[in-house]
Amino acid sequence: LLGVARLLGDWMRRLDQPSVIGELLAGLLLGPSFLGLVAPAWFAAVFPPDQLLSDLLSAFSLFCVLMLLIVTGLEIDLSLIVQRLRTAAWVSAGGLIVPFALGLGLGALSPAEFMSGPDKRLVFCLFVAVNLSISAIPVIAKTLKDLKAIRRDLGQITLAAAMIDDAAGWILLAVAAGLATKGHVTASDLGIKLLASVGVMGVALTMGRSWVNRFLSGVDRWSPGESPQLAALLFLALAFSILTHGLGLESMLGAFLAGILIGQSPRLRSQVAHTLELFTSSFCAPIFFSTAGLKVNLPALLSPRLLAMTGMVLLVATVGKYVGCYLGGKVVGLSHWQCLTLGSGMNPRGAMGVIVARIGLSLGILNQDMYSVMIAMAIITSLAAPPLL
């Protein structure tokens, strides 16, 4: 995975394209879409059909995405986001509400053969809507970094809007999962989830900055140097991940918030940030994106029934995100091309789409066919984002 992902990523860079395209293509090339088709024995040797090994690869991939989100957080300019918060909020609202509404409609009109049971239509609609409305911060961040646009105004607005989108998306996912497991969701369940999300982000972005400063200052006094600070940075990010996971939120949100707070600290050594970024871009990012590509079996999606459903889901997801972001951008006075840029940046679903689809499959809401359709949508929107941007 690492070798092929780096090879194709570097090749894409030589073609003046973001390396994330090559890294995603590496997974498609080594997965059931190509290697499993032309050399099934080799495919089985490289990726044995053992659930334990599959889980180990998934766990390592999760670690890689946490690293990617820490580095993404380091690039966030909080002062710029505060200045453009109104813009990010409107873009986020449009990019969430429009595809969510269209997703509900698509779920309501979908044939029953794509659901695990005819009595689960409501929860099925919710899962489809959530999957279509979220955005993939890791893919967005990697693409913006490859295009050297992550520190530009539109890059920061895109990341801020995606951050708001995902926080709302995980709350909606919790509602859908609660409906799937308990058959109902109480107002207190929803209130607790909402308070946890807003509370964690609010405390982290206010008091959290001074806490992180004091923590890094203590580490420097105890053991000055780049190596201790790097270890402290990773410890802090993983601790934040554990905290958000323990509160019933996504662990990736914790890593992202930790990266933001660490990046704002005057104690952060530039060499430490550079070392972490180098390791993440050269090792973690290729592993994570190629692993995502492994989950798609393109030949299985070529049947007319699945192909039509994949096309419909892809169309609704893309149109919904573009229209929503465009309308949100126009409300705050952005230009035509700025609105389209934000739509392109917010469109990839990436790992978030994969995670939501996995949860839907494990809870018995999506059947294997719909799961494959959702995974394909997540990968295709991620592949399309760099050239569109």
LODRENDREN-274389 format. One record per residue (C-alpha): residue number from 1; x negated, y negated, z negated. Coordinates in nm, 2 decimals. Each point is the difference from the previous one (the first is absolute). Layout:
NUM, X, Y, Z;
...
This chain:
1, 0.00, 0.00, 0.00;
2, -0.27, -0.25, -0.10;
3, -0.22, 0.08, 0.30;
4, 0.27, -0.02, 0.26;
5, 0.17, -0.30, -0.16;
6, -0.32, -0.20, -0.01;
7, -0.09, 0.10, 0.36;
8, 0.34, -0.11, 0.13;
9, 0.01, -0.31, -0.22;
10, -0.34, -0.12, 0.12;
11, 0.11, 0.07, 0.36;
12, 0.31, -0.21, -0.05;
13, -0.22, -0.28, -0.14;
14, -0.21, 0.01, 0.32;
15, 0.32, -0.05, 0.20;
16, 0.08, -0.31, -0.22;
17, 0.28, 0.19, -0.17;
18, 0.04, 0.04, -0.38;
19, -0.16, 0.32, -0.13;
20, 0.32, 0.11, -0.18;
21, 0.14, 0.11, 0.34;
22, -0.29, 0.25, 0.05;
23, 0.04, 0.12, -0.36;
24, 0.37, 0.07, 0.04;
25, -0.07, 0.17, 0.34;
26, -0.26, 0.22, -0.17;
27, 0.28, 0.16, -0.21;
28, 0.21, 0.05, 0.31;
29, -0.29, 0.16, 0.18;
30, -0.09, 0.24, -0.29;
31, 0.35, 0.07, -0.10;
32, 0.27, 0.23, 0.15;
33, 0.06, -0.25, 0.28;
34, -0.32, 0.09, 0.18;
35, -0.25, 0.23, -0.18;
36, 0.29, 0.22, -0.14;
37, 0.14, 0.03, 0.35;
38, -0.32, 0.07, 0.21;
39, -0.20, 0.19, -0.27;
40, 0.23, 0.13, -0.27;
41, -0.27, 0.22, -0.15;
42, -0.24, -0.29, -0.04;
43, 0.28, -0.22, -0.14;
44, 0.08, 0.28, -0.26;
45, -0.37, 0.02, -0.09;
46, -0.04, -0.37, -0.06;
47, 0.34, -0.05, -0.17;
48, 0.10, 0.33, -0.15;
49, 0.38, 0.04, -0.05;
50, -0.04, 0.00, -0.38;
51, 0.22, -0.23, -0.21;
52, -0.28, -0.05, -0.26;
53, -0.24, -0.12, 0.26;
54, 0.26, -0.23, 0.15;
55, 0.08, -0.15, -0.34;
56, -0.38, -0.05, -0.06;
57, -0.03, -0.19, 0.33;
58, 0.31, -0.21, -0.09;
59, -0.14, -0.08, -0.34;
60, -0.33, -0.11, 0.15;
61, 0.18, -0.20, 0.26;
62, 0.19, -0.18, -0.29;
63, -0.33, -0.09, -0.16;
64, -0.12, -0.14, 0.33;
65, 0.31, -0.22, 0.04;
66, -0.04, -0.13, -0.35;
67, -0.36, -0.10, 0.09;
68, 0.13, -0.17, 0.31;
69, 0.26, -0.19, -0.20;
70, -0.26, -0.12, -0.26;
71, -0.21, -0.14, 0.29;
72, 0.31, -0.16, 0.15;
73, 0.08, -0.16, -0.33;
74, -0.35, -0.15, -0.01;
75, 0.08, -0.19, 0.33;
76, 0.32, -0.16, -0.13;
77, -0.02, -0.37, -0.06;
78, 0.26, -0.07, -0.28;
79, -0.02, -0.38, 0.04;
80, 0.09, 0.03, 0.37;
81, 0.28, 0.24, -0.08;
82, 0.14, -0.24, -0.27;
83, 0.00, -0.28, 0.26;
84, 0.18, 0.22, 0.26;
85, 0.22, 0.20, -0.24;
86, 0.32, -0.14, 0.14;
87, -0.11, 0.10, 0.35;
88, -0.10, 0.35, -0.11;
89, 0.33, 0.04, -0.20;
90, 0.21, -0.09, 0.30;
91, -0.19, 0.22, 0.24;
92, 0.01, 0.29, -0.25;
93, 0.38, -0.04, -0.05;
94, 0.06, 0.01, 0.37;
95, -0.24, 0.28, 0.05;
96, 0.18, 0.20, -0.27;
97, 0.37, -0.07, 0.04;
98, 0.04, 0.03, 0.38;
99, -0.18, 0.34, 0.04;
100, 0.17, 0.12, -0.32;
101, 0.35, -0.08, 0.14;
102, -0.08, 0.15, 0.34;
103, -0.14, 0.31, -0.18;
104, 0.32, 0.04, -0.19;
105, 0.19, -0.01, 0.33;
106, -0.23, 0.24, 0.16;
107, 0.03, 0.25, -0.29;
108, 0.38, -0.03, 0.02;
109, 0.01, 0.08, 0.37;
110, -0.27, 0.27, 0.00;
111, 0.11, 0.36, 0.08;
112, 0.06, 0.23, -0.30;
113, -0.27, 0.24, 0.13;
114, -0.27, -0.25, -0.12;
115, 0.12, 0.02, -0.36;
116, -0.05, 0.28, -0.25;
117, 0.37, -0.01, -0.08;
118, 0.32, -0.18, 0.12;
119, 0.08, -0.11, -0.36;
120, -0.33, -0.20, -0.01;
121, 0.08, -0.26, 0.26;
122, -0.02, -0.30, -0.25;
123, -0.34, 0.09, -0.13;
124, -0.12, 0.09, 0.35;
125, 0.10, -0.35, 0.11;
126, -0.19, -0.15, -0.29;
127, -0.32, 0.20, 0.08;
128, 0.01, -0.10, 0.36;
129, 0.06, -0.37, -0.09;
130, -0.29, 0.00, -0.25;
131, -0.24, 0.16, 0.25;
132, 0.09, -0.25, 0.27;
133, -0.03, -0.30, -0.22;
134, -0.34, 0.05, -0.18;
135, -0.34, -0.11, 0.14;
136, -0.34, 0.17, -0.04;
137, -0.24, -0.23, -0.18;
138, -0.31, 0.23, 0.06;
139, 0.06, 0.00, 0.38;
140, 0.08, -0.37, 0.01;
141, -0.31, -0.08, -0.20;
142, -0.24, 0.22, 0.20;
143, 0.14, -0.14, 0.33;
144, -0.04, -0.36, -0.12;
145, -0.35, 0.07, -0.12;
146, -0.10, 0.16, 0.33;
147, 0.14, -0.31, 0.18;
148, -0.18, -0.23, -0.25;
149, 0.34, -0.16, -0.08;
150, 0.05, 0.10, -0.36;
151, -0.11, -0.33, -0.14;
152, 0.20, -0.21, 0.25;
153, 0.33, -0.15, -0.11;
154, 0.21, 0.24, 0.19;
155, -0.20, 0.30, -0.12;
156, 0.06, -0.11, -0.37;
157, 0.37, -0.06, 0.06;
158, 0.03, 0.34, 0.17;
159, -0.16, 0.17, -0.30;
160, 0.21, -0.20, -0.25;
161, 0.32, 0.08, 0.18;
162, -0.09, 0.37, 0.03;
163, -0.08, 0.00, -0.38;
164, 0.35, -0.14, -0.08;
165, 0.16, 0.24, 0.26;
166, -0.16, 0.31, -0.16;
167, 0.09, -0.10, -0.36;
168, 0.36, -0.03, 0.11;
169, -0.03, 0.32, 0.21;
170, -0.12, 0.21, -0.30;
171, 0.30, -0.13, -0.21;
172, 0.24, 0.10, 0.28;
173, -0.18, 0.34, 0.03;
174, 0.05, 0.05, -0.38;
175, 0.37, -0.06, 0.05;
176, 0.02, 0.25, 0.29;
177, -0.21, 0.26, -0.19;
178, 0.23, -0.05, -0.31;
179, 0.30, 0.06, 0.22;
180, -0.16, 0.31, 0.15;
181, -0.10, 0.16, -0.34;
182, 0.28, -0.11, -0.23;
183, 0.28, -0.08, 0.24;
184, 0.03, -0.35, -0.14;
185, -0.21, -0.30, -0.10;
186, 0.10, -0.22, -0.30;
187, -0.04, -0.37, -0.02;
188, -0.25, 0.05, -0.28;
189, -0.21, 0.22, 0.22;
190, -0.01, -0.26, 0.27;
191, -0.06, -0.28, -0.25;
192, -0.29, 0.18, -0.16;
193, -0.17, 0.06, 0.33;
194, 0.05, -0.36, 0.11;
195, -0.13, -0.14, -0.33;
196, -0.30, 0.24, 0.01;
197, -0.09, -0.12, 0.35;
198, 0.04, -0.37, -0.06;
199, -0.15, 0.03, -0.35;
200, -0.32, 0.18, 0.12;
201, -0.06, -0.24, 0.29;
202, 0.08, -0.31, -0.21;
203, -0.22, 0.10, -0.30;
204, -0.28, 0.12, 0.23;
205, -0.01, -0.32, 0.21;
206, 0.02, -0.24, -0.30;
207, -0.16, 0.14, -0.32;
208, -0.17, 0.28, 0.18;
209, -0.26, -0.23, 0.15;
210, -0.14, -0.11, -0.34;
211, 0.01, 0.36, -0.12;
212, -0.20, 0.13, 0.29;
213, -0.25, -0.29, -0.04;
214, -0.05, 0.08, -0.36;
215, -0.04, 0.37, 0.08;
216, -0.27, -0.06, 0.27;
217, -0.17, -0.25, -0.23;
218, -0.02, 0.26, -0.27;
219, -0.14, 0.26, 0.24;
220, -0.27, -0.25, 0.12;
221, -0.10, -0.07, -0.36;
222, -0.01, 0.37, -0.10;
223, -0.18, 0.12, 0.31;
224, -0.09, -0.26, 0.26;
225, -0.05, 0.11, 0.36;
226, 0.18, 0.10, 0.32;
227, 0.04, 0.37, -0.08;
228, 0.19, -0.05, -0.33;
229, 0.22, -0.27, 0.15;
230, 0.09, 0.23, 0.29;
231, 0.10, 0.28, -0.24;
232, 0.20, -0.25, -0.21;
233, 0.18, -0.12, 0.32;
234, 0.10, 0.35, 0.10;
235, 0.10, 0.09, -0.36;
236, 0.22, -0.31, -0.01;
237, 0.17, 0.07, 0.33;
238, 0.07, 0.36, -0.09;
239, 0.14, -0.11, -0.34;
240, 0.23, -0.24, 0.17;
241, 0.11, 0.28, 0.24;
242, 0.08, 0.23, -0.30;
243, 0.19, -0.28, -0.17;
244, 0.23, -0.07, 0.30;
245, 0.05, 0.37, 0.06;
246, 0.09, 0.05, -0.37;
247, 0.26, -0.27, 0.03;
248, 0.16, 0.19, 0.29;
249, -0.14, -0.24, 0.27;
250, -0.24, 0.09, 0.28;
251, -0.37, 0.06, -0.11;
252, -0.11, -0.19, 0.31;
253, 0.16, -0.32, -0.14;
254, -0.23, 0.02, -0.30;
255, -0.32, 0.04, 0.21;
256, 0.11, -0.29, 0.22;
257, 0.07, -0.23, -0.30;
258, -0.33, 0.10, -0.16;
259, -0.19, -0.09, 0.32;
260, 0.17, -0.34, 0.01;
261, -0.09, -0.08, -0.36;
262, -0.36, 0.12, 0.03;
263, -0.04, -0.20, 0.32;
264, 0.11, -0.32, -0.18;
265, -0.26, 0.05, -0.28;
266, -0.31, -0.22, 0.01;
267, -0.18, 0.29, -0.17;
268, 0.02, 0.22, 0.31;
269, -0.34, 0.04, 0.16;
270, 0.00, -0.03, 0.38;
271, -0.23, 0.30, 0.04;
272, 0.25, 0.22, -0.20;
273, 0.29, -0.11, 0.22;
274, -0.21, 0.06, 0.31;
275, -0.11, 0.35, -0.12;
276, 0.36, 0.10, -0.07;
277, 0.12, -0.14, 0.34;
278, -0.27, 0.18, 0.18;
279, 0.08, 0.34, -0.16;
280, 0.37, -0.04, 0.06;
281, -0.02, -0.11, 0.36;
282, -0.26, 0.27, 0.09;
283, 0.14, 0.29, -0.19;
284, 0.34, -0.04, -0.17;
285, 0.19, -0.18, 0.28;
286, -0.10, 0.26, 0.27;
287, 0.10, 0.29, -0.23;
288, 0.34, -0.16, -0.09;
289, 0.11, -0.10, 0.35;
290, -0.11, 0.32, 0.16;
291, 0.18, 0.20, -0.27;
292, 0.32, -0.19, 0.09;
293, -0.04, 0.09, 0.36;
294, -0.03, 0.37, -0.09;
295, 0.36, 0.00, -0.12;
296, 0.15, -0.04, 0.35;
297, 0.08, 0.29, 0.23;
298, 0.07, -0.18, 0.33;
299, 0.09, 0.31, 0.21;
300, 0.27, 0.09, -0.25;
301, 0.16, -0.35, 0.06;
302, 0.02, 0.05, 0.37;
303, 0.33, 0.18, 0.00;
304, 0.27, -0.24, 0.14;
305, 0.19, -0.01, -0.33;
306, -0.30, -0.09, -0.21;
307, -0.14, -0.23, 0.26;
308, 0.32, -0.20, 0.02;
309, 0.02, -0.03, -0.38;
310, -0.36, -0.10, -0.02;
311, 0.05, -0.27, 0.26;
312, 0.31, -0.13, -0.17;
313, -0.16, -0.02, -0.34;
314, -0.31, -0.17, 0.15;
315, 0.22, -0.25, 0.18;
316, 0.21, -0.09, -0.30;
317, -0.31, -0.02, -0.23;
318, -0.19, -0.23, 0.24;
319, 0.29, -0.22, 0.11;
320, 0.11, -0.04, -0.36;
321, -0.34, -0.10, -0.13;
322, -0.06, -0.24, 0.28;
323, 0.34, -0.17, -0.01;
324, -0.01, -0.02, -0.38;
325, -0.35, -0.16, -0.02;
326, 0.08, -0.23, 0.30;
327, 0.32, -0.13, -0.17;
328, -0.18, -0.04, -0.34;
329, -0.29, -0.18, 0.17;
330, 0.23, -0.24, 0.19;
331, 0.18, -0.10, -0.32;
332, -0.33, -0.14, -0.14;
333, -0.09, -0.16, 0.33;
334, -0.26, 0.24, 0.15;
335, -0.07, 0.00, 0.37;
336, 0.12, 0.27, 0.25;
337, -0.34, 0.17, 0.02;
338, -0.06, -0.03, -0.38;
339, 0.33, 0.18, -0.06;
340, -0.09, 0.27, 0.25;
341, -0.34, 0.04, -0.16;
342, 0.16, 0.06, -0.34;
343, 0.24, 0.25, 0.16;
344, -0.29, 0.19, 0.15;
345, -0.19, -0.01, -0.33;
346, 0.29, 0.12, -0.21;
347, 0.11, 0.28, 0.24;
348, -0.23, 0.29, -0.09;
349, 0.14, 0.25, -0.26;
350, -0.32, 0.21, -0.03;
351, -0.05, 0.18, -0.34;
352, 0.31, -0.16, -0.16;
353, 0.22, 0.16, 0.27;
354, -0.17, 0.33, -0.05;
355, 0.05, -0.01, -0.38;
356, 0.37, -0.09, 0.03;
357, 0.05, 0.28, 0.25;
358, -0.18, 0.25, -0.22;
359, 0.22, -0.10, -0.30;
360, 0.31, 0.03, 0.22;
361, -0.11, 0.35, 0.11;
362, -0.09, 0.12, -0.35;
363, 0.34, -0.12, -0.14;
364, 0.19, 0.18, 0.27;
365, 0.14, -0.32, 0.17;
366, -0.19, 0.03, 0.33;
367, -0.04, 0.33, 0.19;
368, -0.32, 0.09, 0.17;
369, 0.11, -0.15, 0.34;
370, 0.08, -0.34, -0.15;
371, -0.31, 0.01, -0.21;
372, -0.21, 0.05, 0.32;
373, 0.19, -0.29, 0.17;
374, -0.08, -0.23, -0.30;
375, -0.36, 0.10, 0.00;
376, -0.03, -0.06, 0.37;
377, 0.16, -0.35, -0.04;
378, -0.25, -0.09, -0.28;
379, -0.30, 0.11, 0.22;
380, 0.12, -0.16, 0.32;
381, 0.08, -0.34, -0.16;
382, -0.35, 0.01, -0.17;
383, -0.17, 0.08, 0.34;
384, 0.20, -0.28, 0.17;
385, -0.08, -0.27, -0.26;
386, -0.36, -0.08, 0.10;
387, 0.05, -0.06, 0.37;
388, 0.32, -0.19, -0.06;
389, -0.17, -0.22, -0.25;
